Each structure stands twice: as structure tokens, then as C-alpha cells.
């Protein structure tokens, strides 16, 4: 994959030791949320200037190496459309225990295929900096999770929200209020929210909005504007006050899903190929 292919082993083993028994208490399986992963291991690789093409080509070779070697470690690669050139890797798991298991599978696979390790080092040489984070899904803060199909998404809007300790519930209330507004106006732009367990010093939430096209942003903004009305729940002054008190920092980026740099399970790979075929013929879902 990239430097995470080496880091994940140590990261996962360390995580099993530091995670308290109740840390993932918000992770629950249900028909509504089963389409999104319970736990995430995220890795961001900031690329050296002018190395985007070389990085993508090398990562594609690594993906092929994993496929040929049948290493059961999978990821989606999100290529930045906004901001400085970087790649965000989205590794989803059913549980934190599965993250631990993937470290074992990875170590065994790489031991048998040292040529992949060589490619990964080549990839690491194209990276200026990196960051890894572990997060768990907050079912209570998601919106229309049953409508999310990550394998068919072409773009993802990722928001990283950091706030001062002690304001987590105010943030959760604000998200629920927004969900009510979206539901009232039947805005079909689902999102999923994860709470970071480790990787950031401040309380951090990650919001993902998978999209089939960028036009979904226009649609959501337009329908929200038409349906917005003042109320005690949506008063701008009240919202701005708690955000100022919490010293909220928001970083929003748009990504394109890169099939070439993603290593998907057989089922998701088939669905991803079908998506590409529809796109090439001008067909939408």
C-alpha cells in the first residue's frame, strides 16, 4: 500500500494494548449501518511536489502485487481534488480485533513477497509527511447510512472537526439538528461520522459524505437554503457561540476515489469495475 503497510503492524498491536474495554461501545452492527465499516484505520500521505504520477504508478504496482499474492488486506484510496496533493487511505474493518488480525495477515504476506516491501519503500520515498489515525463509527450521528455504498462512490467529501475537550455533546447535538433539517427537506446526501480514538491530540470527529458526482454538493446546498427557517434549534447566533467557545477547527477536502490505487475485496472490486463501465458509457447508477 504505502508506508501504512509497514506501520499498520505496530499500530494495531499497540492499539490492542491501549484501548480500554469500553472504547468502542458505540460500534454496533445493524441492518441500517452494516453497509459502512465499524472501525477505520486512516492514513494520509502528503506527496512531494511533482511526484503525483510516480506515486500513482507505484501504488498501482503494489495493488497488483497484493492481488497476485492474495494478501487479504484491503483499502480504498482517495486522491485529493482540493488542497495540497495527498492521498487518504480508507481502511474499513468490522471491529478493532479485525484490525489486529490484518496486521498478522500483512506480516505473513510481506514475508513471502519481499518485492512488495521494495515497492513500498519506493512509495515512501515519494512522501513528504504522513499521519495515521484510528476511529470508530458513531451510529447516532450518521444520516441515511443505509443509502451509503462506498464501492460505488466516485467522490468523497471529508470534514475533519477538532474541538476543545468537553464540547463533544454540543457537537453531537449540532449534528443531530442538521440531520433533522436534511430529513425535513428530504436531502438525499447521506453521511457517516467517526470519532477518533487515537492519532489526534484534541477531540476529533471525521465526517464522510460519499458522492456519485460533485453535483450532489450543489443539490444539498440549494435544498438546505430553500428549507432553512429560524428556530430555537437552528439560530445562527446560538450555533456560532458554542463553536466559538469550543474553538472548533474545520478542515474540508474533496477527494476522488482512485480505483487504480485501491485494493478491494472481490465483491467490491466487481462493483467498482461495474461503476467504471457505467461511467465510460455515460450511464449513471
Buried (B, 14 or more C-beta within 10 A) or exposed (E): BBBBBBBBBEBBBEBEEEBEEEBBEBBEEEEEBEBBBBBBBBBBBBBBEEBBEBBBEBBBBBBBBBEEBEBBBBBBBBBBEEEEBBBBBBBBBEBBEBBBBBBEBBBEBBEEBEEBBEBBEBBBEBBEEBEBBBBBBBBEBBBBBBEBBBBBBBBBBBBBBBBEEEBBEBBBEBBBBBBEBBEEBEBEBBBBBBBBBBBBEEBBBBBBBBBBBEEBBEBBEEBBEEEEEEEEBBEEEEBEEBBEEBEBEEEEBBBBBBBEBBBBEEEBBEBBEEBEEBBEEEEEE
